[in-house]
Amino acid sequence: MLERIIDIAYEITSTIVIASFLVVVSLLALWHNFVTAHLTRHRDFRDTRGSKTTIIPYHDGSLRRKKSRAPAGSNSPNSSSHPSRGIDVEEDEEHNIEFDHTVHSDETRPFTGDSSHCGSDRDSALMSDARSYDNDPKRRLELEDNPFQDVLAAEDLKLVPDLKYYYKQYNIEIEEFEVETDDGFIIDLWHLKRDNNDDGHMHPVLMLHGLLQSSGSFASSGRKSLAYFLHQSGFDVWLGNNRCGLHPKWNKKILGRNKRNRWDWDMDQMVQYDLRALVESVLAKSKNEKLTLVSHSQGTTQGFMGLVNGELLYQDGYNLSERIDNFVALAPAVYPGPLLDEKAFVKFMAKGIDNPWIFGNKSFLPLMLFMRKITNGVILIPFMSYVMFNYLFDWNDSLWDRPLRDRHFLFSPVYISVKLMQWWLSPSANKISFKKGAGTLFPDSKTWFPVDNAHPVAKPEGLHMNRSRPNAADYPRFLMFIPKQDRLVDGERLINHFINHESTSIYKIWYIEEYSHLDVLWSHDVIDRVGQPLIENLRLTKQVKDSDSN
């Protein structure tokens, strides 16, 4: 009884605090969007800086200029790039990195006042390119015009918070499954069903979303989305969602009636139970031995934790590496970026996240989810979600197809626990959080994926947890797409780890200077700059055939 009274007190005080805070932030965001950016002469430029980390071998002379990579439009009907425009790529063959220098928008041109990531010669060239862009209206029109307007024009722009509504128009049926985790949570798994003519043994791809999102984020661009592109390219696409999600569900026999139990979880449980349940369910339903895991942001954290620290998290001997062929990490969240210490909104959350009188002790920002429920997620929520993201994180939609912008926010926010946000932001010395303990979870100078007789790598502190394995094929192939203009996470620090402490036989990295945290999902040319190189570099193993067909 006392516990119930305390919980009610937490709910009342946290609701008042958070409601007041959200009202203030909303007003500031609306002022910024309608006044600062539109009614003044100042353009709504986003923060185009990267993190403060320098990519160590960038100046060692190992870079080689490649010819412009041809856009997928020359071969693929799903391309969103101009047929005459290539992707400007510089390749570091020694470290298996491609540096994508392409610039399509003046609002996303890399910040040139920071010389920590590039040499003066390239800066001069970039400034020259910027001047030619600004002074040549024809060039500006060419870069900003979308040559595939017919694809965009074919999209139904009506806002319906149901992927099945849109994909039915593409003649793709979305199957919905409920998967129960070993600790009693019921999570959603969506499947882009293939034609009856398919043999049912296409290579499965599991897509896992970021913080406060659902896996609808991979599919919300419709025909221009990564989910649709992979499906049309012959892959068996599954969209996985973490616990609670859009509609929280529990097995009451396991969790009981205590409501605290329903929200007593963080990243550890999402890796132990959610990721494992989704992987095993997809493999069982697709009748395959291995799958490709495509993750964004928080989803990449789950993947890396399961692969790097699996011996601690899977105490029954479960080995995630044996179930994954490829791990595709989009805007990987392994190390925190400088934004966590710069933005007032994030700093406020960090200071108060451990205090139940401010954020409660169950679901995070329940008022926001309540508003989504009563508006059916259509009225006001998509627009306000964008406006607040723009204001709080200095992101904008300069690389997105703007008619689709509100659709992207139909499938978020979702329910998460306060305890999960504590895992991300807690400043407490007694807790391991992303903000303070990433170096403990993912030690920079230790090798995470040791391979016998591999390309020599520096190992000043030896191995982390995984035992050395004979071949690179014993690990997934790591394909990482890291946006330079992503200050929420420190992608450069992750690059430094791989190029200095992991075998080049297990990974490839694309460092995209123009992209930010959400552009790897929603940029108008994401198929050319992420989708196409992704499928070209996948490692596909022999598929298991259905025993009934033998």
N, C-alpha and C positions, 0 to 999 in steps of 0.2 A: 504494500500500500504506500509506504514511504517513497519507494522508488518511483511509483507512478506519479505521486505529487511533485517530486523533483523534476521528472521529465516534463510535466505540464508547465512548471515554472520556466524551464529551459526554453520550451516552445514559445511561450508568451514573450519573454524578453528577446530572444533571437529574432522572432518575427518583427518586432518593433524596430530593432536595430537594422536588420537587413532591409526592411521595407523603406526606411528612411534613407539608407545608403543608396538603394537602387533608384529611388526617386531623384536624388541629387545627381547621380551618374547619368541617368536618362536625360535630364534637363541639359546637362553639360554636353552630352553627346549630340543631342538635337541642335543645340546652339552651334556646335562645331560643324555639323553637317549642313545646316541651312544658312548660317550666317558667315562663319569664318571661311568656309570653303567655297561658297557660292555667291554671296552678296558682297564680297570684297574682291580685290584683285589678286589675292593670294590663291594659288592653285592648291588643291588637296594632295600635295606630294606626301608619299609615305616615307617612313624611315628606311632608307636604302642601305644603311650600314650593315656590316656583318657583326659577328661576335668579336671580342677583343683578342682572340687566339690567332696566332700566326701559323699557317701551314708550313711546317719546318722545311721540307725540301723544295719549296717553291722557287728558291733562287739558285738551285744547284746546277742549272744548265741542262737539266734532263728533259725539258719540255720540247715538244715537236709540234709545229703547226700542221694541222691536218687540212685537207681540202674540206670545204663546207659539206657537212653531211646532208645528203639529199633528203628532203622532207618525205614523210610517208605518203603524201599526196600523189607522188609520182607512181606509186604502186598500190596504194590502199584507198578505197572509197571512204574510209573513216577519218582521213586526215583533216586537220583543221588549219593547216599552214598554207601559205601562198605557194603555188606550184613552182614559181621562179625563185623562191627564196630558200636558201639552205640554212643549216644550223652551223654557226661559227664555232668550231671545236678546236681546242688545243689539247694534245694528248701527252700524258706522262706515262710512257710505256713501261718504265722501270717500276713504277708504283701502281700501275693499273688504274689510273684516274683519267677521266676526260673532263676538261674544263670548258663548260659551255658559256661562251662570251656573248651570245646573241642578245641584242637589245631591240625590243619591239615598241616600247613606250617610253616617252620622256619621263614619266612618273616612276618608272622602275629602273632607270639608268643607275648603275652602281655608284655609290658615293665615292667621289674621287679625291676627297680631302684626306682619306685614310689610306696611307701607302703601305700598310702592314701586310697587305695581301697581294700586291702586284707591283711590278717594276715601273719606273718612270716612263720608259718607252711605251708600254701598253697604256699607261695613263694618258700620255700625249695623244696616242691614236684614238683613245676613247673620247677625249675632249674634242678632237677634230671631227669624229663621227657625230658627236652631239651637236656641234655647230652646223654641220651639213644637214643634219636632220631638222634643226630649228629654222634654218634659212631656206629650205627647199620644200615648198608646199606639196609638190608632186611626190617627193620622197615620203613626206609625212603621211599623205593619203595612202600611198602604197603599203606602208607598214601598218597603218591602223585599220585599213579596210579588211574585212573578213571575206576572203574569196569563196567561202563555202556557205554563203547566206542561204542557199537553198536548203541545206541541212538544218540550219537554225530556224528558218521559216517554217519548216515542216513540224516543228515541235509545238505541242499543245501547251500554251502558256497559262492555262488555267491552274490555279493552285489547289492541289488535292494531296493531302498528306498520306498517300498510299502509293507505293511504287508500282503495285499491280495495275493501277489505272493507266500509268504512262506506258509500261512495258507491254501491256495488251495491245497497244497501238503499233508496237514493233513486232507483233506476232510472237512474243516471248511470254510464256506463262511463268509466273513466280510461285513456287511452292513454298509453303510455310511449315516449318517443323518446330516442335518444342523439345529441347534437350535438357535433361535434368543432370545437374552436377552431383558429385558424390556428397557434397555438404548440403544438398537440399534446395538449391536455387534452380528455377526453371527459366532457361534462356532461349532466345529466338534465333533460329537459323533459317535463312532464306536462300532458295535455290533457283537460279535462272535455268529453267528446264530446257533441255535440248530437244530437237526434232525426233520424231519416232524413228527416222531413218538412221540416227546415230546408234552405234553399237553399245553405248552405255559405258565405255571404258576410256573416254577422253581424259586427258590429264586434269586432275582436280586442282582448283585454285580457291583457297580460303582467304577472304578479305576481312581484315579486322581493323576497326575504327579507332579514332582518337578520343581524348577526354571530352566528356559532355556531348559526344556525338553518337549516332548509330551508324551502321554500315550502309545506310542509305546515302551517305556522303560519297561513296564510290560510284553510285549509280544515278545521282540526281541530275547530271548533265545529259541524261538520255543517250542519244546516239553519239554524243561527243564525250561520253564518260569512259573511264578505264574498265568498268564492269562490262559495259556493252562491247567495247573493243575486244576484250579478252574472249567474250562469248562468241563474237563473230569471227574471231581468229581460230576458233576450234577448241577452246578450253571449256572445261566444266566448272562454272563459276558458282561459288557459295559465299553468301554474305553472313558473317558471324557477328553476333551481338553479345556483349558482356551482361552480367547479372543486373537485374532491375530494369535497365533500359527504358523503353517508352512505356511499358506496362509491367510494373513489378509483380513477380509471381514467385511463390514459395511452396515447398512441400511442408505443410503444417505439422505432419507427423514427425518430421525430422527437426524442424526449427522450433516447434512448440508455439505457445501463445505469447511468449515474451517478445515484445516488439524491438527491444534492443538487439536481440539476436539477429534480426533481419537486416540490421545495418552495421553489424560488427565485422567488417571486412575491409581489406585494402588491397594493394597490388599483389601481395603474397598469395592471397586466396584466388585472385583473378588468374594468376599464373598456374597455381596448383590445380585448380578445379575448372575454371571457365575455358582457358586455352586448351587444356587437355581434353575436356568433353567435346569441344567443337572439332578439334583435330580428329579424334577417334570416331566421332559421328560421321564426319565427311568421308573418312576412309572406309567406314563400314557401308555407307550408302552408295558410294561410288565404286566399291569393290577394287580398291587400289591399295598398294603398300605404302606409298608416299604421296605427298601433295606439295604444292607451292603455297607458301604463306606470304600474302601481300598485306603489309600493315602500314598504318599512318600514325605518327606521333605516339600516343599512349600505347597503341597496338604494337609498335616497335619495341617499347619498353618491356611489354609482356614477352615478346619473342626473345629478346636478348637475355632477359632474366632467366627464362626457361632453358636457354641454350648455354648460358655462361655459368649460372648458379643452380643448375638442375639437381646436382647431388645434394644440395641442402633442401630444396623445395620438394623434390620427388623422392621421398624417403623409402618408397617401395621398389626403387630401382628403375622406375620408368625413365626412358631415354628419349627426349624430344628430338634429338638429332637423327635418330633412326626413323623418324616419321616424316621428315621434311627434306625434300629435294633442294628447294630454293627458298631463301628468305629474302624477300624484297622489302626494304625499309625506306619509306617515304618520309622525309623530314624526321629522321630518327631522334627520339628523345632518350638519350643516354646520359648526357651531361647538361646541366642547367646553363642557360644563356644569360647575358647581362640584363635583359629586360626584367627578370625577376627581382633585381635590386634597383631598378630605375622607375618603374611605374607605381604611382601612388596606390592604385587599385590593388595591385598584386602585393605591395608591401603591407597594406591594411589587412588583407586576408591572411598573410603570413603571420602578422603579429597577433591576430585574434583567432586563428584557426584552432588552436588548442583550448580555447576558452568556450565551454558549452553555453555560457550566458550570452555569447555573441553569435555563434553559429549553430547552437544546439548540439545534440549528440546522436542524431539519426540521419535523415536525408539532407543533402546539401542544397541550399536555396530552394526550399519547397514552395515558396511563394511564386517563384518563376515558373515552376512546373504546374502550379495551380492555374496561373494565367494561361498557360498553354492549353490546359485541359478545357477550360471554359470557353476558349476561343476556337477550339478544335485545331489549334496550331496554325491557323490561316490568317486570321485577322490580327494585324499589328505585329505579331511575334516575329515573322521572318524579317520584316523591315527593321524593327528595333534591334534584332539580333545583329544584323549587319552594321547598323549605325553604332552600336556599342562596341563591336569588334574593331571597327574603324577608329573610333575614338580612343579606346583603351590600349590597342596594340599597334597603332599607326599602320594598319593594313588597309588596302583599298581594293576595288574591283577593276583596276586599270587593265588587267590581263584576263579578266573573266568575260564571258558572254553575258552582258548586262541583262538581257531579257530573262536569263535563267537564274539571276542572282537570288531572288526571293525563294525560288524552288529549293536551292541548296540548304536553306535553313528550315525547311519543312520537317526535317527528320532529326532535329535537335531543338532544345537541349533534352537530355535524358536524365533519369534518376541515377544519382550516385550517392555514396555515403560521405558523411563528414570525415570519417576515418580515412577514406581514400584521399580526400583533399589534404588531410594532415600528412599522409605519406608523401604527397607532392611538395607541400610548402612549409611544414613545421620547422621552426628554427631551434627546437629543443635539442640540447646536447644528449639527452637520454633516448632519442629516437633516431632511427636511420630514415632520412627522407631524401627525396630527389634533390631538394635545394641544398642540403648539407652533407648528404652521405653518398652521393653518386660515385665518388672516388673509392669508397669502400666496396660498394656493390660491383663496380666495374673499374678495378685498379688499372691506371693508365699504363704502368710499366711492366705488367705481367702479361704473359701470353695466355689468351683465353682458349684458343683452338690450336693446340700444338700438333704438328704433323712431322713424322719421322722423315729424315732426309729431304726436307722441303727447302725451298729457297731460304738461305740464311736470314734470320731476323735477329734483331738485338733483344736479348733477354737478361737485362741487368738484375732483375729480381726473380727470374725463373717463371714457373707456371702458376696459374691461378688454381682452378679446380679440375678441369678436364684432363684426363690422362692422355698422353701422346698417342696418336693413332697412325697406322701405317700409311694411309693414303688421304689425299685431300677429299676424295669422294666419300670418306667416312663422315664428313661434315656437310651441312647444306652449303650450297653456293650462295654467298652473300652479295646481293645487288643493292647498292645504297644510292639513293637520289637525295643529295644534300643541297638545300637552297642557301645561298650566301646571305640573303637578306632576311634570315630567320634569326632573330635575337631572343626568341623564346627558349631555344635550345642552342647548344654550342656544337654545331656540326664539325667545325674545324678541329676541335679537340678529339672527336671520334676519328676523323681522318688521320690525325697524327698517331693515334693508337694503332690503327690498322697498318699504316705504311711503315711503322717502326717495330711492331711487335707481332704481326701476323704474316703468314705466308701469302704471297701474292696469288698463289694457286687457288685460294678459296674465296677471293672477293674481287669485285669491280665497283668503282665509285664514279658517279656523275656529280660534278659540282656545278650547279646552275646559278650563275651570278645574278640573273634577273628575277629569280623566283623567291617568294617568301613562303611562310609556313603552310598556307592553304592553296597556293598556286600549284603545288604538286598534285592536287585533286581537281581544281576547277579552272585552271588557265585554258584559254581558248585553243592553245597549241599543245596541250598536255599529251595528246596522242603521239605527236612527233618527238617530243623531248623526253617523255617518260615511257609511254606505251610501246612504241616501236623498238627502242633499244632494249626494253625489258624482255619482250618475247624473243628477240634475237639472241639474248644471252642466257636464256633459261637452260638449265641442265635437266633433261627429261630421262627418267629411267624407264625400263621395260614395265609395262602395265600388267597387272594381274587380271587374268581372264576369269569370267564367271564359270565356276565349276559346272553349272547346269548346262552351259553351252558346249562343253567338251564331250 
